[in-house]
Amino acid sequence: MKDARGSIEALRAANRDRVLSALGAVRVASRSDLARATSLSRTTVASIVAELTSSGLVQESEPDRGSKQGRGRPGTLLSLTRSAGMVAGIDLGHRHVRVAVADLAGSVVAERAAELDVDSSPAGALEGVEELLRSALLEARTELEALRAVVSSVPGPLVASDGTIGSRSLMPRWNGVVLADELAGRLGRAVAVHNDANLGALGELAFGAAAGLEHFVYVKLGFGMGAGIVLDGRLYTGARGMAGELGHVIVQENGPVCACGNRGCLAATVSLRRVLELLQPAHAEPLGLADLLDLLADGDAGARRIVYDTGRSVGAALGDLANCIDPEGVILGGTLGELGQPIIDGVRAGLDAHAQPAIAGGIDVRQAALGARSEVMGAVALGMSQLTPRAPAP
């Protein structure tokens, strides 16, 4: 009798975990949605949801009046509460640090950002991450020990086998630094580390412009360049974790020397710095990003042409990639990705010129919806996806 009771309790616990995992994956769902996702009966799902709601792990809300739920009375929507757990995302860029603390429904509870020279000072960057995260946790009224997952980006190719940055010349002061170990030592928590463009792709997939896409490329364009590739709804990182290094495609065999050591890489000719250098001779005062945005807003022909040409160069490189993977979309992120229609038009033209017409015509070029937050939200999304929320004891 005890064995039978134990088996029933074990099955009940397993079903609770299935419901929690399904709800954590989609963040908001009806009881019917959960029944379909878990292959459990509606009666079983309803009983488990009642238990989880009474324990404070799940909350109910009314659907939007304009949403279509099919025939009959629309069902209430379910989501996880903060009691189900919290995660932290860290975006470590070349010149900034951003952190976000979020619940398992994907709602950001606290967020912090600061400008830092990450490339030249690993110790300063790590100290900045710790300071910002502790400040965000204080606002979120959450202890560091209560975090279920911590995920960080790194602004360079990451070697999966040892966790180091894949090109010694890109960030020389970080040679030999294993970011996951360094952060874990400071925070007392295990930290997962991934390339920033890869996390940007996950952020846009979960919360932004790539929602609903199964095959796309997220391109981060700023002081550096990288790409995150999603195929069949999953991030593709390659044999060594270094897939997506679009910036190091050679476009000019005898072109300028790149930080990676090669000549003529796309990243050596396409960057915010390069755009400003090309535009500067036409202006007396030193130009920055804010000036460039103002010029584009005013319809300045020179600024629009340089940004368009920059996008066209990126699109040409993407055309070769598109011929290999046949994506549905290209999402433009990073600082240059925020330059609007001129960069989008340029990328579109480059794709049309270098990809097969049948492939190019099916690619939707979009601006990233999350802007500077794509990477940190990708870290949050990855942290959420790796967890099964804690169920109450039976």
N, C-alpha and C positions, 0 to 999 in steps of 0.2 A: 504493500500500500504506500509505504514511504517512497519507494522507487518510482511508482506511478505519479505521486504528487510532485516529486523532484523533477520528473520529466516534463510535466505540465508547466511547472514554474520556469524551467529552462527554456521551453518553447515560447512561453509568454515573454521572457526577457529578450530572447532573440528577435521576436516580432516587434518589441518596443524599439530595439536598436535599428531594425529595418525602417520603421516609420520615422525615427529621428534622423537617420542618414538620408532618407529620401527628402525629408523636409529641409534639412540642411543644404542639400544639393541645389534645390530650386528656390529656397528662401521663403516663398509664399505659395501656398497650395490649398485647395479645398480637400475635404475628406474623400471625395470621389477621385481627385487627382492622386492622392496617396494610395488609394486602393489599387488604381491602375499601375502606379509606379512600383508597388511592393508585391503585387499579385496576391494580396490578402483580401479576404472578404470585407465588404463594407461594414458588416457587423463587428468584425474583429478590429478594424481600423477605428470605428466609432468608439469602441470600448477603450482602446489604447489612448486615443486622443483625450477622452474624458479623464483618464488617469493622469496623463501628462499635463493637462490643463489645471487640474486640481493641485498638482505638485508644483506648479509655477514655471514649468519648462516651456510650455506652449501657450500662446495667447491667440484670441480670436478677434477678427475685425470684419466689418461689413464690406462687401465688394463695392466698387464704384457703380453708381446707378446706370452709367452709360455702357458698362462692360457687358459683353455678350456671354451668357452662361448656358445657353441652350434653352430648352423648354422648361417650364416650371419655375418654382421659386429659386432664385440664385442662392447657392450655399455660402456660408460664412468662410472667410479665408483664415488660414492658420499660419503662424510664423513662430520661430523660436524666440524666447525671451533672453535677457542678459544672464539669467540663472543657468542657461545651457552652456555658457562659457564665453570667453573673450579671446581675441587674437590680436597680435600687433604686427603691422607691416612697416618696413623700413625701406626708404628709397635713398640709396647712397649714390649721388651723382658726382660728376667731376668737380662741380662748384657749389653743391648744395647737399643738405640732408633734410629729409622729410620723414616724419613718423605719423602713423595713425593707429588708434586703438578702436577696434570694432567688435560688435557682438556677432554671433554666428548667423544672424539674419542679414549680415552685410551692412548694417547701419553703423556709421562712424560716430563714436561717442566723443572722441577728442583727437585733435590733429595739431601738429607743430611743424614748422619749417624754419630753416636758417641757411644763410649763405656761408659756405665754408670752402676753403681750398683743399679739397679732399686729396687731389693727386699728390701734392707736395708734403702732406703731413698725415700719415696714417694714424699716429697717436692722437692728434687733434681731432681727426674725423671720428675716431672711436669714442673719444671723450664727448664730442658733440652729440653723437647718437645716444649715448647713455643719458646725458642731461636732458635732451628733448623727450626721450621716452619716459623718463621718470616724471617730467612735468606733465606729459599727456596722461599718464596713469593717475596722477594726483587729481586732475580735472575729472577723469572718468571714475574716480573713487574706487579704483581697482589696484590690488597689490600685484607686484611683479610676479610673485609666486602663483597668482591665480590665472595667469595667461595660459591658455591651452596650446598655443603655437606662436612662434616668432619667426618671421620670414624677412630676409633682407635682399635687396638688389646689390649688384656690383657693376660699375660702369666699364666693363670690359669682358672679353671672352673668358669663360670660366671652364677650367679643365675638370671634368667630372671625376677623374680618378683620384686627384689629390686636393681639389678645392682651391687651387691657386689660379691667378690670372694667367691666361694662356699666352700672352705676348709680353715678354719682359720689357720691351722698349716702349710700350704704350703707357704704362704706369710704373716706371723703374723703382720708385721708392716703395712700392708695394710688393716687390719681388720676394718670394718666399713667405709672404703673409697669407695665412689661411684665415680668411675673414670669419668663417663660421666658428673656429676655435677661439679667436680673439674676442668676438662678441659674447660667446658662451661664457668665457672666463670673467668678463665684466658683469654680465647680467645674471649669471648663475642659472641660465636656462639654455636648453638646446636651441640652436638657431639654424634654419635652413637658408642657404644662399644660392641665388640664381642670377643669371645675366639680366641686366636692366631691361633690354628690349624684349626679352622673353616674358618678363613680368608685365611689361606694358601691353603685350598682346593679350595676356590673361585678364588684365584689368579692363581692357576694352571689350573683351569677350563676355565677361561677367556683368559689367556695369555700363558699358559705353557703346561706341559706334559699331562694334562687331557683333552685337547681340543678334542671334539668329543665324550667323554665318558658320559654316562647317569647315571652309577652306579659305584662308586669307593670310596676308602678310602684313604685319605691323612694322612700320618703318619709323625709327626714332631719328630725327634730324635736328642736330643742334651743334654744340662744339665738337661732337663726335658723331658717329653714325653706326647704327646697328639695326638688325631686323629680327623679329620673332615670327616664326612660321607655325601656323596651326593647320593641321590636316586631319580630316575626319573628327573635328571638334577637339583635338588633342594637340598639345604643344609638341613640336618635333625639334629635338635638340641634336640629333646626329650621333655618330659612334663615340665621339669624345666630348659631347656636350657643347660643341662650338659651332653648331649650324646657325646660319643667319648672319654671318659676318659680311654683309653686303658692302660695307664701307671699304673692304679690302679686295674688292674685285678690281682688277687692273683695267683702266679705261684708256690710259696713255702710256705706252710701253716706255717711253723716255720722258715721262712727265715728272713733276716735282716729287721729291723724296717724302715718303709718308713716315709717320711716327713708328709704324710697324717694321720699317727697314726696307720695304720695297719701294719701287718708283711707280708713279702714275696711278696709285689707288684712288678710288672714287672719293674716299674721305679726305684726301689731300687737295681735292679741287672743289668739294661741296661741303660747306659748313657755314655757320653764321658768321664766323670770322672772315671767311673768304667773300661772302656776300657784301659785308661792310667794306672790305678792302677795295672791291671792284667799284662800289658806289662812291667812295670817299673823294676821288678826284673832282667830282662835280659839285662838291660842297666845301665851304670854307671851314665850318666848325666840325670837330670830331663827331662821328656818328656812333650811336649805340642802337640797341634793339628798339627802344622807345621811339627814336627818330625814324627808324625804318618803318615801324608801324604807322607813324604819322604820315610819312610820305606815301605809303600805300593807300591810306585812307583818303588822302588828297588827290589820288589818281596820278601821282608822279610817274611819267612815262619811263624814266630811267630805272627807277626802283622796280616797277612792274616787270620790265624786260629782264633785269638781272635775276629776279626771283623766278620768273617763268623759265629762263634758261637753266637755272639751277634745278628746278623741278624736272625739266626735260632730260637732264643728265641722269637724274635718279630713275626716271621712267625707263630710260634706255637699258640700264642695268637690270631693272625689274622685268623688262621684257624678256630677257634671256631666262630669268628665273621662272617667269610665268609659263614659258614654253615647256618647262620641265614639270611643274606641279599643277598647272591649270587652276588658279585660285578664283574664288568668287569676288574677292574684294581686296583692296589695298587701303590700309588705314594709316594716315600720316600723323605722326606724333612728334614730340619734341618741340624745341623753340621754332624751327623753321616750319614745322607742321601747322603752327598757329597763324601763318601768314595768309591764310585764306585762299581765295579763288586763284590768284596768280600761280601759287605753287601747285595747286590741284590741277589747273589747266596744263602746266608744264609736264607734270607726271603723266597726265592723260595723253599728251602728245607723244612723249617718249615711249609709252606703252604701245600706242597705235603704230608707231614707226618700227618697233623692234620685236613685238610679239606677233604670232600668227593672228590674222584678222579674226578668225572664229574664236580665239581665246581672248584677245584684247577686247573684243566687243562685249564679252560677258563679264568683264571686271568693273566693279563699281569702286571708284576712287573716292574716299571719304576722309574728312578731317576727324582726328580723334576727338571724342566727345568730352573726355575727362581732362584734356589739356595737360598741365604739369603734374596732375595727380594720377596719370595712367599707371605709372610704375608702383606707387605705394598701394594703389587699390588692387593691382595684380598680386602684390605680396599678401594683402588681406584675403583675396580670393583663394590663393593657393593654401594659405593657412586654414581657411574654412574647409576646403575640399579634402584636406588630409585628416580631418577629425570625424569621429562619431560622437555626437554630443552625449554627455553622461546621462544615463537614464536613472530614475530613482530606484532604490533597492526594492525588490518585490516583497 
